């Protein structure tokens, strides 16, 4: 009588828990369940958002208007898609810095496809090609990390630079503006009622991702992988497959953000994704301290996006300087990490 002792292949990092990157151990602090967190921790972010809205409503006559609120939401649609996709690898306990490069490549690629076909390529086909390329990019990241055992932070920095370089080759270092179909630009500007279609797409994606992470076995596998990858693997979870799916989801989120950005701008500019990277991480980490403190979650992320967007918008209406956005986003990222670190030390 023989016993099948065959096990799924594991990476070198998984065989030696002590060699788990410090970055992954830090992210594990955002994947545990914190159902017993005090109400002030769970809803402090929501209260802060309400306070900001009240304060700016009294200090600026232009703030509390439907037009301003719609503008805030519309401006955050592509940022929201990028951040929502980023939830997957971070919840798995790994970084993905390549999202900025994938977003840039998607912006340039979708407009480049129109340019080389003199605008004759069907818009749905161009979008499908870009999304397929994003899947390939996610698989490349996963292969470097789960097969070769390269540190996720280092691997995705490298691939981000490669994706940025590819976008420079496509556009020859210039912004692509020729032969972009009017229908594609109309899609970026389209509204249902007074709500931009981009905002509706972002909300639909948010609901789908919330359902996956919070209501399905797949979501539990993701959080288990992020909390303790070696323990998850030993319990039978195919952690390599979970990580691969997470990187694909992250790449798709970045590609969707890039497509919508290109449609809104009507052009494909190289290097645009870099300006979205810090805000994405700031909102995801801040969201991990809201509603479900200590866990990356969709609705905490949405509240975080609104906190940063409302704060920046209100300060700009009050005559804030041009550097206020960078200051606000950097402060939000540091504050979120500091709150999480302090909470972990108390526990």
C-alpha positions in Angstrom: 0.0 0.0 0.0 1.5 3.2 -1.1 0.9 6.7 0.1 0.9 9.7 -2.3 3.3 12.2 -0.8 3.5 14.4 -3.8 3.2 18.1 -2.9 2.7 21.2 -5.1 5.9 23.0 -6.0 6.9 25.7 -3.6 9.3 28.6 -4.0 12.5 29.0 -2.0 11.0 31.8 0.0 8.1 29.4 1.0 10.5 26.7 2.0 12.2 29.0 4.5 9.8 31.1 6.5 12.6 33.0 8.1 13.5 34.4 4.7 10.0 35.9 4.2 10.7 39.6 3.1 10.2 42.2 5.8 7.7 44.0 3.4 5.5 40.9 3.4 5.6 40.5 7.2 4.5 44.2 7.4 1.6 43.7 5.0 0.4 40.7 7.1 -0.7 43.3 9.7 -3.3 44.5 7.2 -4.8 41.0 6.5 -6.0 39.9 9.9 -9.6 40.0 11.2 -10.3 43.0 13.6 -13.9 42.5 14.3 -13.5 43.6 17.9 -12.0 47.0 17.0 -13.5 49.9 18.9 -16.1 52.0 17.1 -13.8 55.0 17.1 -11.3 53.0 15.0 -13.9 51.5 12.7 -15.8 54.7 11.9 -13.2 57.3 12.6 -12.5 57.7 8.9 -16.2 58.2 8.1 -16.4 60.8 10.8 -13.4 62.6 9.4 -15.0 62.7 6.0 -18.2 64.2 7.4 -16.2 66.8 9.3 -14.3 67.8 6.2 -17.5 68.1 4.2 -19.1 70.3 6.9 -16.0 72.5 7.3 -15.5 73.2 3.6 -19.2 73.7 3.1 -19.0 76.7 5.5 -15.7 78.0 4.3 -16.3 77.9 0.6 -19.5 78.7 -1.2 -18.4 76.6 -4.2 -17.8 73.4 -2.3 -21.3 72.1 -1.4 -22.7 71.9 -4.9 -23.8 69.0 -7.0 -21.4 70.1 -9.8 -18.4 70.0 -7.4 -19.3 66.6 -6.0 -19.8 65.1 -9.4 -16.5 66.6 -10.5 -14.7 65.1 -7.4 -16.2 61.7 -8.2 -15.4 61.9 -11.9 -11.8 62.9 -11.3 -11.3 59.9 -9.0 -12.7 57.2 -11.2 -9.4 56.1 -12.8 -7.6 56.5 -9.4 -10.3 54.3 -7.8 -9.9 51.5 -10.4 -6.1 51.4 -10.0 -6.5 51.3 -6.2 -9.2 48.6 -6.2 -7.0 46.4 -8.3 -4.1 47.0 -6.0 -6.1 45.5 -3.1 -5.5 42.0 -4.4 -1.7 41.7 -4.1 -1.6 43.8 -0.9 -4.2 41.5 0.7 -2.0 38.6 -0.4 0.9 40.2 1.5 2.9 41.3 -1.5 3.7 44.6 -3.1 2.9 45.5 -6.8 4.8 48.7 -7.8 4.3 47.8 -11.5 0.7 49.2 -11.6 2.0 52.6 -12.6 3.9 51.1 -15.5 0.9 48.9 -16.6 -1.4 51.9 -16.5 1.0 54.0 -18.6 1.4 51.2 -21.1 -2.4 50.8 -21.3 -2.9 54.5 -21.9 -0.3 54.5 -24.7 -1.2 51.1 -26.1 -4.9 51.7 -26.6 -4.3 55.0 -28.4 -1.4 53.5 -30.4 -3.7 50.8 -31.7 -6.0 53.5 -33.1 -3.1 55.4 -34.6 -1.5 52.5 -36.5 -4.9 51.5 -37.9 -5.8 55.1 -38.8 -8.7 54.9 -36.4 -10.3 51.9 -38.1 -9.8 49.4 -35.3 -13.0 48.7 -33.4 -13.0 50.2 -30.0 -14.1 47.0 -28.2 -11.3 45.1 -29.9 -8.7 47.6 -28.9 -9.9 47.4 -25.3 -9.8 43.6 -25.3 -6.2 43.6 -26.7 -5.1 46.0 -23.9 -6.8 43.9 -21.2 -5.2 40.8 -22.6 -1.8 42.5 -22.5 -2.5 43.4 -18.8 -3.2 39.7 -18.1 0.2 38.9 -19.6 1.9 41.5 -17.5 0.3 40.1 -14.4 1.6 36.6 -15.3 5.1 38.0 -15.9 5.1 39.5 -12.4 3.7 36.3 -10.9 6.3 34.2 -12.7 9.2 36.3 -11.4 7.9 36.2 -7.8 6.5 32.7 -7.4 8.8 30.8 -9.8 12.1 32.6 -9.5 11.6 33.7 -5.9 12.5 37.4 -6.6 11.3 39.8 -3.9 8.0 41.3 -5.0 9.0 44.9 -4.4 12.2 44.5 -6.5 10.5 42.4 -9.2 7.7 44.9 -9.8 10.0 47.9 -9.8 11.9 46.2 -12.6 8.8 45.3 -14.6 7.3 48.7 -14.1 10.4 50.2 -15.7 10.1 47.8 -18.6 6.5 48.6 -19.2 7.3 52.3 -19.1 10.0 51.7 -21.7 7.6 49.8 -23.9 5.2 52.7 -23.8 8.0 55.1 -24.8 8.8 52.8 -27.8 5.2 52.8 -28.9 4.8 56.5 -28.7 8.3 57.4 -29.7 8.5 59.4 -26.5 5.6 61.7 -27.6 1.9 62.0 -26.7 -0.3 60.1 -29.2 -3.1 62.2 -30.5 -3.8 61.1 -34.0 -6.6 59.0 -35.3 -8.3 58.5 -32.0 -12.0 57.8 -32.7 -14.5 60.4 -31.5 -16.6 57.6 -30.1 -13.8 56.6 -27.8 -13.5 60.2 -26.5 -17.3 60.3 -26.1 -17.1 57.2 -24.0 -14.7 59.0 -21.6 -17.0 62.0 -21.4 -20.3 60.0 -21.3 -22.8 60.5 -18.5 -25.9 58.7 -17.3 -28.1 61.5 -16.1 -25.5 63.7 -14.5 -23.2 60.9 -13.3 -20.1 60.1 -15.4 -20.1 56.6 -16.8 -16.5 56.2 -15.5 -17.9 56.6 -11.9 -20.5 54.0 -12.5 -17.9 51.6 -13.9 -15.8 52.2 -10.8 -18.7 51.5 -8.4 -19.7 48.3 -10.3 -16.1 47.1 -10.1 -16.0 48.0 -6.4 -19.1 45.9 -5.7 -17.7 42.9 -7.6 -14.4 43.1 -5.8 -16.1 43.5 -2.4 -18.2 40.4 -3.1 -15.1 38.4 -4.1 -13.0 39.5 -1.1 -15.8 39.4 1.6 -18.3 36.8 0.4 -16.4 34.1 -1.5 -14.0 31.3 -0.6 -11.5 32.9 -3.0 -11.5 36.0 -0.8 -10.7 34.0 2.3 -7.9 32.3 0.5 -6.4 35.7 -0.4 -6.5 36.9 3.2 -5.2 33.6 4.5 -2.3 33.8 2.0 -1.5 37.4 3.1 -1.8 36.7 6.9 0.6 33.6 6.9 1.6 32.3 3.5 3.6 29.3 4.8 0.8 28.2 7.1 -1.7 28.7 4.3 0.4 26.5 2.0 0.8 23.8 4.6 -2.9 23.8 5.1 -3.5 22.9 1.4 -4.0 26.4 -0.1 -2.2 26.8 -3.5 -0.6 30.0 -2.5 1.3 30.3 -5.8 -1.9 30.2 -7.8 -3.5 32.8 -5.4 -0.6 35.1 -5.9 -0.7 34.7 -9.7 -4.5 35.6 -9.7 -3.8 38.6 -7.4 -1.2 40.0 -9.8 -3.5 39.5 -12.8 -6.3 41.3 -11.0 -4.0 44.1 -10.1 -2.8 44.5 -13.7 -6.4 44.4 -15.0 -7.4 47.2 -12.6 -4.4 49.3 -13.8 -5.3 48.6 -17.4 -8.9 49.7 -16.9 -7.7 52.9 -15.2 -5.4 53.5 -18.2 -8.2 53.0 -20.8 -10.6 55.3 -19.0 -7.8 57.9 -18.6 -7.0 57.8 -22.3 -10.7 58.1 -23.2 -11.1 61.1 -20.9 -8.0 62.8 -22.2 -8.4 61.8 -25.8 -4.6 61.2 -26.0 -2.0 58.7 -24.9 0.7 60.4 -22.9 3.8 58.5 -21.8 4.7 58.4 -18.0 1.2 59.3 -16.8 1.0 56.3 -14.4 3.8 57.5 -12.2 1.6 60.3 -10.7 -1.0 57.7 -9.7 1.2 55.4 -7.8 1.6 57.3 -4.5 -2.2 58.2 -4.3 -3.1 54.6 -4.9 -0.9 53.3 -2.1 -2.1 56.2 0.2 -5.7 55.4 -0.3 -5.3 51.6 0.0 -3.4 51.8 3.3 -5.7 54.5 4.7 -8.6 52.4 3.7 -7.1 49.5 5.7 -7.6 51.6 8.9 -11.3 52.3 8.2 -14.5 50.2 8.7 -12.3 47.0 9.1 -9.2 48.3 10.8 -6.2 46.1 10.0 -7.7 44.6 6.9 -7.5 45.9 3.3 -11.1 46.3 2.3 -13.1 47.9 -0.5 -15.5 50.2 1.3 -12.7 51.5 3.6 -10.8 52.2 0.4 -13.7 54.2 -1.1 -14.0 56.3 2.1 -10.2 56.9 2.0 -10.4 58.0 -1.6 -13.2 60.5 -0.7 -11.3 61.8 2.3 -8.2 62.6 0.2 -10.2 63.9 -2.7 -12.5 66.1 -0.6 -9.6 67.4 1.5 -7.6 68.4 -1.6 -10.6 69.8 -3.4 -11.6 71.9 -0.4 -8.1 73.3 0.2 -7.7 74.2 -3.4 -11.1 76.0 -3.4 -9.7 78.0 -0.4 -6.7 79.0 -2.5 -4.3 76.2 -1.4 -0.8 76.2 -3.1 0.0 73.8 -6.0 1.9 71.4 -3.8 -1.0 70.7 -1.4 -2.0 67.5 -3.2 1.4 65.8 -2.8 1.6 67.0 0.8 -1.9 65.6 1.6 -1.4 62.3 -0.1 2.0 61.7 1.5 0.7 62.6 4.9 -2.2 60.2 4.4 0.1 57.3 3.6 2.4 58.0 6.5 -0.5 58.5 8.9 -2.2 55.2 7.8 1.0 53.2 8.3 1.7 54.9 11.6 -1.8 54.0 12.9 -1.4 50.4 11.9 2.0 50.1 13.5 0.8 51.7 16.7 -2.2 49.3 16.8 0.0 46.3 16.2 2.3 47.3 19.0 -0.6 47.8 21.5 -1.8 44.3 20.6 
